[in-house]
Amino acid sequence: MKYSQMLLGVYVVWVIMKLSETSKITLWGDLGKMFEPKLYEKDNGPVIVIVTSTTIKNFRGEVSYSTTTASKIYINLKTDYVASLVEKFSTISNGVEVIERSNVNKISPEEEMFLNRMNIEELLKTDWSPQLKEYFLTVRGKITEIDNTFGWYYISCQKCFRKLELEDGVYKCSKCNNKCDYPLVKYKIHIKVEDKTAETTLVIFNDIAESLLDTAANKLFKQTTNDVPTEIQSLCGREFVYKLKLNTFNLKYGHENFTVSKVFNLNEKLEEQDELKKIKDHKEKNNNTNEENENKNRKELHFKDITAAKDLEDSDEDYHHSIFVKL
């Protein structure tokens, strides 16, 4: 088993599926901490891992897995079956192998833009696990409105980039515990985004907003008005794929205003391929369900036939018995 931590709260594990096959599974949040290498320093393996309730993706012929809010992990479970696997893999396992960050195959942009893809209705209705502190997913949607309720910018500390408070005409940073002589203007844009299923509010911070608008916030800032500049309004009507970073604010308390961590331009060809794959997977699932139901019905019908035959046989025996007694 090979282990790597790619990003904060994201862990990637390569596991041996069969004697000659390996596969990648992404572990989100605290689940990845179960694979910290220091926990297995004295363990030469093999490490038998059972992961439940995962999502399965096939991207360009490579199958990968990802944990969900319902996932549970069992390591070297004390059962006869796991014991047989330990014996089976003992000849090839070398325990936990740490992969340095420089050697990690980072997720491609084409794959990242479909990471845990949801529509907006699914995003809003998902019942998140209370233990989950952070989660990444992607949604596709069109910007319909700039919500200026909280403004489109904030005044930032030049050192820690936290929001400054204006006190007696002076900007002060509560974290640095100091006044800020050269405050910065940073983007914080609330956008209304919709798809065919629902609408929600996303928050775009400075770096991403700068790349979308190709201009710095201070160039659009005017102290005399808080109106949304036309450059920002021009985002309305544009459609993107958004990678969202959900935090406790969203996961535990159920609030919207989801933070955008990355924005992708649409690739209709990839979107079409993903949609066709979903349709194919749905059909296969339905076919498997229908096949299971047919097998179940056959078994029930076969059982009924056997029962009916036995009842007929018992009835025939009773009839002959009655004739024998009468004679």
C-alpha positions as CSV (number, residue, x, y, z in Angstrom):
1,M,0.0,0.0,0.0
2,K,1.3,3.4,-1.0
3,Y,0.3,6.6,0.9
4,S,0.5,10.3,0.1
5,Q,-1.1,13.5,1.5
6,M,-1.8,15.7,-1.5
7,L,-3.6,18.7,0.0
8,L,-4.8,19.7,3.4
9,G,-7.5,17.2,4.4
10,V,-7.0,15.1,1.3
11,Y,-5.2,11.8,1.3
12,V,-4.5,9.4,-1.6
13,V,-3.9,5.7,-1.1
14,W,-2.8,3.2,-3.8
15,V,-4.1,-0.2,-2.8
16,I,-3.6,-3.7,-4.3
17,M,-6.9,-4.9,-5.5
18,K,-5.6,-8.3,-6.8
19,L,-2.2,-9.9,-6.9
20,S,-1.4,-7.9,-10.1
21,E,-3.7,-4.9,-9.9
22,T,-3.6,-1.6,-8.0
23,S,-6.1,1.2,-7.7
24,K,-6.3,4.7,-6.2
25,I,-8.7,5.8,-3.5
26,T,-9.0,9.4,-2.2
27,L,-9.7,9.7,1.5
28,W,-11.3,12.9,2.6
29,G,-10.9,14.6,6.0
30,D,-10.2,12.6,9.1
31,L,-10.5,9.2,7.3
32,G,-7.0,9.9,5.8
33,K,-5.4,10.2,9.2
34,M,-6.0,6.5,9.7
35,F,-3.2,6.0,7.2
36,E,-0.5,8.2,8.8
37,P,2.7,6.2,8.1
38,K,3.9,6.6,11.7
39,L,1.0,4.4,12.8
40,Y,2.5,1.5,10.8
41,E,6.3,2.0,11.4
42,K,6.6,-1.5,13.0
43,D,4.1,-3.2,10.7
44,N,5.6,-5.0,7.7
45,G,2.1,-5.7,6.4
46,P,0.1,-6.7,4.7
47,V,-2.5,-4.1,5.6
48,I,-6.0,-5.2,4.6
49,V,-8.3,-2.3,4.1
50,I,-12.1,-2.3,3.8
51,V,-13.8,0.9,2.7
52,T,-17.5,1.2,2.6
53,S,-19.9,3.6,0.8
54,T,-17.4,5.0,-1.8
55,T,-18.0,6.7,-5.1
56,I,-16.5,5.0,-8.2
57,K,-15.2,6.8,-11.2
58,N,-13.8,5.6,-14.5
59,F,-11.7,8.4,-16.1
60,R,-9.9,7.5,-19.3
61,G,-9.9,3.8,-18.5
62,E,-8.6,4.2,-15.0
63,V,-10.9,3.3,-12.1
64,S,-10.6,5.3,-8.9
65,Y,-12.5,5.5,-5.7
66,S,-13.4,8.3,-3.3
67,T,-14.8,8.3,0.2
68,T,-18.1,10.0,1.0
69,T,-19.8,11.3,4.1
70,A,-21.1,7.8,4.8
71,S,-17.8,6.0,4.4
72,K,-16.3,3.8,7.1
73,I,-12.8,2.2,7.1
74,Y,-11.8,-1.0,8.7
75,I,-8.1,-2.0,8.8
76,N,-7.0,-5.6,9.4
77,L,-10.5,-6.6,10.6
78,K,-10.4,-9.7,12.8
79,T,-12.4,-12.1,10.6
80,D,-11.6,-15.4,8.9
81,Y,-11.9,-13.8,5.5
82,V,-9.4,-11.0,6.3
83,A,-7.1,-13.5,7.8
84,S,-7.1,-15.5,4.5
85,L,-6.3,-12.3,2.6
86,V,-3.4,-11.5,5.0
87,E,-2.0,-14.9,4.2
88,K,-2.6,-14.5,0.5
89,F,-0.8,-11.1,0.2
90,S,1.9,-11.7,2.7
91,T,4.3,-12.8,-0.1
92,I,4.1,-9.4,-1.9
93,S,3.3,-6.8,0.7
94,N,5.9,-4.4,2.1
95,G,3.7,-2.5,4.5
96,V,3.0,1.2,4.0
97,E,5.2,3.0,1.5
98,V,5.2,6.8,1.7
99,I,5.3,8.6,-1.6
100,E,7.0,12.0,-1.5
101,R,5.0,15.0,-2.7
102,S,7.3,15.6,-5.7
103,N,6.4,12.1,-7.0
104,V,2.6,12.4,-6.5
105,N,0.6,12.3,-9.7
106,K,-1.5,15.3,-9.2
107,I,-5.1,15.3,-10.4
108,S,-5.5,16.6,-13.9
109,P,-7.7,19.7,-14.5
110,E,-10.0,17.6,-16.8
111,E,-10.5,15.2,-13.9
112,E,-10.7,17.9,-11.2
113,M,-13.6,19.7,-12.8
114,F,-15.7,16.5,-12.3
115,L,-14.6,15.9,-8.7
116,N,-17.6,14.8,-6.7
117,R,-19.8,16.5,-9.3
118,M,-23.3,17.4,-8.0
119,N,-26.1,19.6,-9.3
120,I,-27.2,22.5,-7.1
121,E,-30.3,20.7,-5.8
122,E,-28.1,17.8,-4.7
123,L,-25.7,20.2,-3.0
124,L,-28.5,21.9,-1.1
125,K,-30.3,18.7,-0.1
126,T,-27.4,16.5,0.9
127,D,-27.4,15.4,4.5
128,W,-23.7,15.9,5.5
129,S,-22.1,13.9,8.3
130,P,-21.6,16.0,11.5
131,Q,-18.1,14.7,11.8
132,L,-17.1,16.1,8.4
133,K,-15.2,19.4,8.7
134,E,-14.2,20.0,5.1
135,Y,-15.3,18.7,1.7
136,F,-14.6,19.5,-1.9
137,L,-17.0,19.1,-4.8
138,T,-17.8,20.6,-8.2
139,V,-21.0,22.2,-9.6
140,R,-21.9,23.7,-13.0
141,G,-23.9,26.8,-13.1
142,K,-24.7,30.2,-14.7
143,I,-24.2,33.5,-12.9
144,T,-27.6,35.2,-12.7
145,E,-26.9,38.0,-10.3
146,I,-24.3,39.8,-8.2
147,D,-25.6,39.9,-4.6
148,N,-24.3,43.1,-3.1
149,T,-25.9,42.7,0.3
150,F,-22.4,42.4,1.9
151,G,-20.6,44.5,-0.7
152,W,-18.1,43.2,-3.4
153,Y,-14.8,43.9,-1.5
154,Y,-13.2,44.1,1.9
155,I,-10.3,46.0,3.3
156,S,-7.4,43.7,4.2
157,C,-4.4,43.7,6.4
158,Q,-1.2,43.9,4.3
159,K,0.5,41.2,6.5
160,C,-2.1,38.5,7.3
161,F,-4.8,39.5,4.7
162,R,-7.5,39.4,7.4
163,K,-10.4,41.8,7.2
164,L,-9.7,45.1,9.0
165,E,-12.0,47.1,11.3
166,L,-12.2,50.8,11.0
167,E,-11.9,52.4,14.5
168,D,-11.7,56.2,14.9
169,G,-10.7,56.6,11.3
170,V,-7.9,54.1,11.6
171,Y,-7.8,50.6,10.1
172,K,-6.8,48.0,12.8
173,C,-6.0,44.3,12.5
174,S,-7.4,42.2,15.4
175,K,-5.0,39.3,14.5
176,C,-1.8,41.4,14.2
177,N,-3.1,43.6,17.1
178,N,-1.8,46.7,15.2
179,K,-2.9,49.5,13.0
180,C,-2.5,49.1,9.3
181,D,-1.0,52.1,7.5
182,Y,-1.3,50.6,4.0
183,P,-4.6,48.6,3.9
184,L,-5.4,46.6,0.8
185,V,-8.6,46.3,-1.2
186,K,-9.6,42.6,-1.8
187,Y,-12.4,41.1,-3.7
188,K,-15.2,39.2,-1.9
189,I,-18.0,38.8,-4.5
190,H,-21.3,37.0,-3.7
191,I,-22.8,35.5,-6.9
192,K,-26.1,33.9,-7.5
193,V,-25.7,30.7,-9.6
194,E,-28.3,28.5,-11.1
195,D,-28.6,25.3,-13.1
196,K,-31.7,23.3,-14.2
197,T,-32.4,22.1,-10.7
198,A,-32.0,25.1,-8.3
199,E,-30.2,28.3,-7.3
200,T,-27.6,29.0,-4.7
201,T,-25.1,31.6,-3.6
202,L,-21.3,31.2,-4.0
203,V,-18.5,33.4,-2.7
204,I,-15.5,34.3,-4.9
205,F,-12.4,35.7,-3.1
206,N,-9.6,37.8,-4.4
207,D,-7.3,35.6,-6.4
208,I,-10.0,33.9,-8.4
209,A,-11.9,37.1,-9.0
210,E,-8.8,38.8,-10.3
211,S,-8.2,36.0,-12.8
212,L,-11.8,36.2,-14.0
213,L,-11.9,40.0,-14.2
214,D,-8.3,40.5,-15.2
215,T,-8.0,43.5,-13.0
216,A,-7.2,44.2,-9.3
217,A,-9.9,45.2,-6.9
218,N,-8.2,48.5,-5.9
219,K,-8.5,49.7,-9.6
220,L,-12.3,49.4,-9.3
221,F,-12.6,50.7,-5.8
222,K,-14.3,54.1,-5.3
223,Q,-14.7,55.4,-1.8
224,T,-17.8,57.5,-2.7
225,T,-20.0,54.6,-3.8
226,N,-20.6,50.9,-3.0
227,D,-22.3,50.1,-6.2
228,V,-21.1,47.0,-8.1
229,P,-18.7,48.1,-10.9
230,T,-19.8,47.2,-14.5
231,E,-16.7,45.0,-14.8
232,I,-18.1,42.7,-12.1
233,Q,-21.7,42.9,-13.4
234,S,-20.3,41.6,-16.8
235,L,-20.0,38.2,-15.1
236,C,-23.8,37.8,-15.2
237,G,-24.9,35.3,-17.8
238,R,-21.6,33.5,-17.9
239,E,-21.5,29.8,-17.1
240,F,-18.6,28.0,-15.3
241,V,-17.7,24.9,-13.4
242,Y,-17.0,25.8,-9.8
243,K,-14.9,23.7,-7.4
244,L,-16.3,24.4,-3.9
245,K,-14.7,24.1,-0.6
246,L,-17.4,23.3,2.0
247,N,-16.5,24.1,5.6
248,T,-18.3,23.8,9.0
249,F,-20.4,26.9,8.2
250,N,-21.9,24.8,5.3
251,L,-21.6,21.2,6.6
252,K,-22.7,21.6,10.2
253,Y,-25.0,24.6,10.1
254,G,-26.4,24.1,6.7
255,H,-25.8,27.6,5.5
256,E,-25.2,28.5,1.8
257,N,-22.6,31.1,0.6
258,F,-20.3,28.2,-0.5
259,T,-16.6,29.2,-1.0
260,V,-15.2,28.9,-4.5
261,S,-11.7,27.4,-4.5
262,K,-11.3,27.2,-8.3
263,V,-13.2,28.1,-11.5
264,F,-13.1,26.1,-14.8
265,N,-14.2,27.2,-18.2
266,L,-16.7,24.9,-19.7
267,N,-15.6,22.0,-21.9
268,E,-18.8,20.9,-23.6
269,K,-17.1,17.8,-25.0
270,L,-16.1,16.5,-21.5
271,E,-19.4,17.5,-20.1
272,E,-21.2,15.5,-22.8
273,Q,-18.9,12.5,-22.1
274,D,-19.6,12.7,-18.4
275,E,-23.4,12.9,-19.0
276,L,-23.3,9.9,-21.3
277,K,-21.3,8.0,-18.7
278,K,-23.9,8.8,-16.0
279,I,-26.7,7.6,-18.3
280,K,-24.8,4.4,-19.0
281,D,-24.1,3.8,-15.3
282,H,-27.7,4.4,-14.5
283,K,-28.9,1.9,-17.2
284,E,-26.4,-0.7,-15.9
285,K,-27.6,-0.2,-12.4
286,N,-31.2,-0.6,-13.5
287,N,-30.3,-3.7,-15.5
288,N,-28.5,-5.2,-12.5
289,T,-31.5,-4.4,-10.3
290,N,-33.9,-5.9,-12.8
291,E,-31.8,-9.0,-13.2
292,E,-31.7,-9.4,-9.4
293,N,-35.4,-9.0,-9.2
294,E,-35.9,-11.6,-12.0
295,N,-33.7,-14.1,-10.2
296,K,-35.6,-13.4,-7.0
297,N,-38.9,-13.9,-8.7
298,R,-37.7,-17.2,-10.3
299,K,-36.6,-18.5,-6.9
300,E,-39.9,-17.6,-5.4
301,L,-41.8,-19.2,-8.3
302,H,-39.7,-22.3,-8.1
303,F,-40.4,-22.4,-4.3
304,K,-44.1,-22.1,-5.0
305,D,-44.0,-24.9,-7.6
306,I,-42.2,-27.2,-5.1
307,T,-44.7,-26.3,-2.4
308,A,-47.7,-26.9,-4.7
309,A,-46.2,-30.2,-5.9
310,K,-45.7,-31.3,-2.3
311,D,-49.2,-30.2,-1.3
312,L,-50.6,-32.2,-4.3
313,E,-48.5,-35.2,-3.3
314,D,-49.7,-35.0,0.3
315,S,-53.3,-34.7,-0.9
316,D,-52.9,-37.7,-3.2
317,E,-51.5,-39.8,-0.2
318,D,-54.5,-38.7,1.9
319,Y,-56.9,-39.8,-0.8
320,H,-55.3,-43.2,-1.2
321,H,-55.2,-43.6,2.5
322,S,-58.9,-42.8,2.8
323,I,-59.7,-45.4,0.1
324,F,-57.6,-48.0,1.9
325,V,-59.4,-47.4,5.2
326,K,-62.8,-47.6,3.5
327,L,-62.0,-50.9,1.9
